[in-house]
Amino acid sequence: MKEKVILAYSGGLDTTAIIPWLKENFDYEVICVCIDCGQAEELDGLEERAKFCGASKLYVLDVIDEFCDEYVMPCVKAHAVYENKYLLGTSMARPLIAKKLVEIARKEGATAICHGATGKGNDQIRFELGIKALAPDLKIIAAWRNEKWTMDSRESEIEYCKAHGIDLPFSADSSYSRDRNLWHISHEGLELEDPANEPNYEHLLVLGTTPEKAPDEPEYVTMTFEKGTPISINGEKMKVSDIIRKLNELGGKHGIGIVDIVENRVVGMKSRGVYETPGGTILYEAHQQLEELILDRETTTTKLDMGNKFAQIVYEGKWFTPLREAVQAFIESTQENVTGEVKFKLYKGNIIKAGTTSPYSLYNESIASFTTGDLYDHHDAEGFINLFGLSSKVRAMKQQEIEKNK
């Protein structure tokens, strides 16, 4: 019997060309696996295409709820943002995809896993670190880095497919390189290759509109959270995946969550892309608004550091590591009291606060007001300032003494 290889399959030109390439160069039985993280219509017709191109089988695994509950929400709770802009839409899905590829490899008794990520991007790292952590015995075939891979353009891939009896309606015309899931969609290529160019939003946007074209009237939204997890929108209880769907609809309508970024890839180069994350942007902001009421100063400061660390871990594909588990455990411990209601309005790309409440709020009006109360006497500040600034004063006195003695 032939050895089996599991191919991470999207149905696009790259992974379609890889099917006959694997059979021709390695004599594998090719089993395609498509992981549904919310790609929507991109999944239409995949089974027929995979089998037509020579795959013996196609798995389509719906992991949307697992993706939202176990990968998205830890990032939301951490407020994990890479380089202060990127909400990790592609990054957070890759470890789950790697996990499912390994599960099917075990089920099928496969000896290898193949992916179609290019040799210049981050995804090759994320996929392969995940596979190595979960199944170090499995062989990994990175088609674009393999010496037997000779195709270097869409045109050459199309010609290769045609030579193997595969004549599908793929276009050689240039288009954006996109990655989509329930959380976001990313865009790279075309005019975005040059940071000097303004994005062609009329041509580019998929999930929403620009702020200029958003409605002229604001829309109020109320969300409730329980231990850091969203549980309802406008009084209607929903699971996390449905909350993200609803927020995507609202955010897209009002021009929320469009980010143009030049980011530093793990492999050392800079890349420019536009990300649409309408629902995610709202969810991050609403969660943070609630945390402002609840977390003390020291915890807030430390959590900011841990959030940045968590973003780096996820971006670099190091999900299946003790460090990710440890940082996530800290983050989870901060969420015990992050329960309450957040109200805001959406208006032309903006998320504007409209009131936040929590039974665990540390905001005390009698302390925060300008009047003197039982818990805070203005005069107490004098001694505190003297001690808090003592080291600065001693240093300044020493500097004066040195200058005087010169």
Secondary structure, DSSP 8 states (H G I E B T S, - for coil): ---EEEEE--SSHHHHHHHHHHHHHH--EEEEEEEESS-GGGGTTHHHHHHHTT-SEEEEEE-HHHHIIIIIHHHHHHT--BTTTB--TTTTTHHHHHHHHHHHHHHHT-SEEEE---TTSSHHHHHHHHHHHH-TTSEEEEGGGSTT----SHHHHHHHHHHTT-------S---EEEE-SS-EEEESGGGGSTTS---HHHH-SS---GGGS-SS-EEEEEEEETTEEEEETTEE--HHHHHHHHHHHHHHTT--EEEEEEE-TTS-EEEEEEE-HHHHHHHHHHHHHHHHHS-HHHHHHHHHHHHHHHHHHHTT--SSHHHHHHHHHHHHHTTT--EEEEEEEETTEEEEEEEE-TT----HHHHSSS--SS--TTHHHHHHHHHTHHHHHHHHHHHHHHHH-
